[in-house]
């Protein structure tokens, strides 16, 4: 049975997850905010373990690292022009992941 303390804890974690999605979204314009979000994800990950929010933290962490990987590959290959296509695809994929995750969070569903 869920107590009001458990409900408060989940609601607090949901708010924090929302903040992380916002920070990732803001990183499209201000890149440094994604660093803040990934730090929050790793620091608070244990607190959401075993809840439906754990999937969101995993989703955000994977989004960060895979997007960073493709960004590095895109920058490295930009001198042969294919890198610009990789960077564009990475941006679209990143936006998709943030929007999909936020919509699931908004519906109180795991991702």
C-alpha positions, 0 to 999 in steps of 0.5 A: 500500500502506498503511503502519502510519503511514498506519493510525495517522494514519487511526485518530487522525483517526477518534478525532478525528471521534468526538470531534467527533460527541460534541461535537455531541451534547453541544451539545444540552444545552451549546450551546457544544460545537458551536463547539469541534467546528466549529473542530476540523472546520475546523482538521483538515479538510486532514489528512483530505482524500482519505480516507474521513473527509473525508466525515464532516468535510463532513457535520459542517460542513454539519450545523452550518451548516444547523442554525444557519440553521434555528435562527436562522429558528426564533428569528426566527419564534417570535413567530408560533409557527411558529418553535417548530415550526421549532426542533423540526424542526431539533432532530430533524434535527440528532439524525438527522444526528449519529446517522447520521454516527456509525453510519457512522463506527462501521462505518468507512464514509464518509457 
